[in-house]
Amino acid sequence: MSNSNILDTTAQSLRTLEGDKLEKVSLRILNTFLIPENIVVLKGTKKALQRYVESETIAQQIVDFNKLPVKRPCDQQQLEDYPDTDLFALWKQDERWRVLGLVSCKVSFHSRHTMVTFWGLTVRISSNIPYVCVTEDADIYRGKRSELGASCSQPTAARRLLESFTDGVYTIKQYKSHEDKTLETDLETFSTTFKPLSTSHRVTSPIFDNPTMHHHTKYCESVRPFDELIYKILRWKDKFAA
């Protein structure tokens, strides 16, 4: 294997590890506050779903419902593809599990925002299920500009597409792991202000994001702190319960 291939493989492995870390951090925060509200957020694999719902049949139904038809013109066959998603928000209503929404976790985009927006648009059109993105916007932790641009009025192409074709982008701090002591402190702090019935709540002083970071993008209607995703998922549940 050439040196360049080795470097590419190593970089991809590191991105995978970073992605796994972000998923675990997101899962810990969301489930801390949503499980008491009868909502659970799980990794979107059949194995993870089956472990929680305790039924292979139900887990397969959830997976199948979220597959999307793909038509291949070369042999005129219709296949099914799984969307680019990391986490499922699920709610159990009358002994039936419902998918409330999908969460795509991206440490950074690096031109992969088109993949997120494609699946975001496709999922929303085909199943009417909300599709959001969580990101560390990791470049700002390397002293670089935000991949989302300075603000809504000074956006990058990535921000324009993400605002248009997903149900929201949620920025989150770069924690070391899901067992980070800073995360432990932030969970305790947020719990003192969390009001699950206030599902229209806007967070002015986020706990799980740090808007004072140099190069941090400014919030707008579509780009919000991770704290608000907790409330947004509660609103997804309200729509089914109404």
C-alpha positions in Angstrom: 0.0 0.0 0.0 1.4 3.4 -0.9 2.1 6.1 1.7 -0.8 8.2 0.4 -3.2 5.3 0.7 -2.0 4.6 4.2 -2.6 8.2 5.1 -6.1 8.2 3.6 -7.0 5.0 5.4 -5.7 6.4 8.7 -7.6 9.7 8.3 -10.8 7.8 7.5 -10.3 5.6 10.6 -9.8 8.7 12.8 -13.0 10.3 11.3 -14.9 7.1 12.1 -13.7 7.1 15.7 -14.6 10.8 16.0 -18.0 10.0 14.5 -18.6 7.2 17.0 -17.7 9.6 19.9 -20.1 12.3 18.7 -22.9 9.7 18.4 -22.2 8.4 22.0 -22.1 12.0 23.4 -25.4 12.8 21.6 -27.1 9.6 22.8 -26.1 10.3 26.4 -27.4 13.8 26.4 -30.6 13.1 24.6 -31.5 10.0 26.5 -30.8 11.5 29.9 -33.7 13.9 29.3 -35.9 12.1 26.9 -36.2 8.6 28.4 -38.2 10.0 31.3 -40.6 11.4 28.7 -41.0 7.9 27.1 -38.8 8.7 24.2 -35.5 6.9 23.4 -32.8 7.7 20.9 -30.9 4.7 19.5 -28.2 4.0 16.9 -30.0 3.3 13.7 -29.0 -0.3 13.2 -31.1 -3.4 13.5 -28.9 -4.8 16.2 -29.2 -1.7 18.4 -33.0 -1.4 17.8 -33.6 -5.1 18.5 -31.7 -5.0 21.8 -34.0 -2.2 23.0 -37.4 -3.1 21.6 -36.7 -6.8 22.4 -38.3 -8.0 19.1 -36.5 -8.9 15.9 -39.7 -8.4 14.0 -40.3 -4.9 15.3 -36.7 -3.9 14.7 -36.9 -5.2 11.2 -40.1 -3.2 10.6 -38.4 0.0 11.8 -35.5 -0.6 9.5 -37.7 -1.5 6.5 -39.9 1.5 7.0 -36.9 3.8 6.8 -35.4 2.2 3.6 -35.9 4.2 0.4 -36.6 2.8 -3.1 -33.8 3.1 -5.6 -34.5 2.3 -9.2 -31.6 1.1 -11.3 -32.1 1.9 -15.0 -29.4 -0.5 -16.2 -31.3 -3.6 -15.2 -34.6 -1.9 -14.4 -34.6 -3.3 -10.8 -35.9 -1.5 -7.8 -33.7 -1.9 -4.7 -33.9 -0.4 -1.2 -31.2 1.8 0.4 -30.8 2.8 3.9 -30.5 6.6 4.4 -27.4 8.3 5.8 -28.5 8.5 9.4 -26.9 7.7 12.7 -29.7 8.0 15.3 -33.4 7.2 15.5 -35.7 9.0 18.0 -38.4 6.4 18.9 -41.6 6.7 21.0 -43.8 3.9 22.2 -47.5 4.6 21.8 -50.2 2.0 22.6 -47.7 -0.8 22.4 -46.5 0.4 19.0 -43.1 1.9 18.3 -43.1 5.1 16.2 -40.1 6.7 14.5 -40.3 10.4 15.5 -37.2 11.6 13.6 -33.7 10.9 12.3 -30.5 12.5 13.5 -27.4 12.6 11.3 -24.2 13.2 13.3 -21.2 14.8 11.6 -18.1 15.9 13.4 -17.4 18.0 10.3 -18.6 18.0 6.8 -15.6 18.5 4.4 -17.8 18.4 1.3 -20.1 15.7 2.7 -22.9 18.1 3.4 -24.3 17.2 0.0 -24.8 13.6 1.2 -26.7 14.9 4.3 -28.9 17.2 2.3 -29.7 14.5 -0.3 -30.9 12.1 2.3 -32.6 14.8 4.3 -34.7 15.9 1.4 -35.4 12.3 0.3 -36.5 11.1 3.8 -38.7 14.2 4.3 -40.4 13.7 0.9 -40.8 10.0 1.1 -41.9 9.4 4.7 -42.6 12.9 6.1 -40.2 12.1 8.9 -38.1 15.0 10.3 -34.3 14.8 9.5 -31.8 16.9 11.4 -28.1 17.2 11.6 -25.8 17.5 14.7 -22.3 18.8 14.2 -19.3 19.8 16.2 -18.2 22.1 13.3 -14.8 20.7 14.2 -12.7 23.1 12.1 -13.3 25.9 14.6 -11.4 23.8 17.2 -8.5 23.8 14.8 -8.5 27.6 14.5 -10.2 27.5 11.1 -13.4 29.2 10.0 -16.7 27.6 10.5 -17.9 25.3 7.8 -21.3 27.0 8.2 -19.9 30.5 7.6 -20.0 33.5 9.9 -23.8 33.8 10.0 -27.0 33.3 8.1 -26.3 36.5 6.1 -22.7 35.3 5.4 -23.2 31.5 4.8 -21.1 28.9 3.1 -22.7 26.7 0.4 -22.9 24.0 3.0 -25.0 26.1 5.3 -27.4 27.2 2.5 -28.0 23.6 1.5 -28.4 22.3 5.1 -30.8 25.1 6.0 -32.9 24.3 2.9 -33.0 20.5 2.9 -32.9 19.4 6.6 -35.2 20.2 9.5 -32.4 22.0 11.4 -28.7 22.0 12.2 -27.6 21.7 15.8 -24.1 22.6 17.0 -22.5 21.0 19.9 -19.3 21.3 21.9 -16.4 19.1 21.2 -16.3 16.8 24.2 -13.5 14.3 24.7 -15.9 11.4 25.1 -19.4 10.5 26.4 -17.7 10.2 29.9 -16.0 13.6 29.7 -16.1 15.3 33.1 -17.1 18.5 31.4 -20.1 16.7 29.9 -21.0 15.4 33.4 -21.0 19.0 34.7 -23.1 20.2 31.7 -25.7 17.5 32.2 -26.1 18.5 35.8 -26.3 22.2 34.9 -28.9 21.6 32.2 -31.0 19.5 34.4 -31.6 22.4 36.7 -33.3 24.4 34.0 -34.9 21.7 31.9 -38.6 22.0 31.6 -40.1 19.2 29.4 -43.5 20.9 29.1 -42.0 24.0 27.6 -41.5 22.5 24.2 -41.3 25.9 22.5 -38.4 26.8 24.7 -35.6 28.9 23.1 -32.2 28.6 24.7 -30.4 31.9 25.2 -27.4 30.6 27.1 -26.6 27.1 25.8 -24.9 24.5 28.0 -24.0 21.9 25.4 -22.6 24.4 22.9 -20.2 27.3 23.2 -21.1 30.2 20.9 -18.2 32.3 22.3 -15.7 30.0 20.5 -13.6 32.0 18.0 -15.1 31.4 14.5 -18.3 29.9 15.9 -21.1 30.5 13.5 -24.0 32.7 14.6 -27.3 31.1 15.3 -30.4 31.6 13.1 -33.8 30.0 12.7 -32.3 26.9 11.2 -28.9 26.7 13.0 -29.4 26.3 16.7 -27.6 25.0 19.9 -27.8 21.3 20.6 -29.8 22.1 23.8 -32.8 22.9 21.7 -32.8 19.5 19.9 -34.1 18.0 23.1 -37.1 20.3 23.0 -37.5 19.7 19.3 -37.8 16.0 19.7 -40.4 16.5 22.4 -42.4 18.6 19.8 -42.1 15.7 17.4 -43.8 13.5 20.0 -46.5 16.1 20.6 -47.5 16.0 16.9 -48.2 12.3 17.1 -49.9 12.6 20.5 -52.3 15.4 19.4 
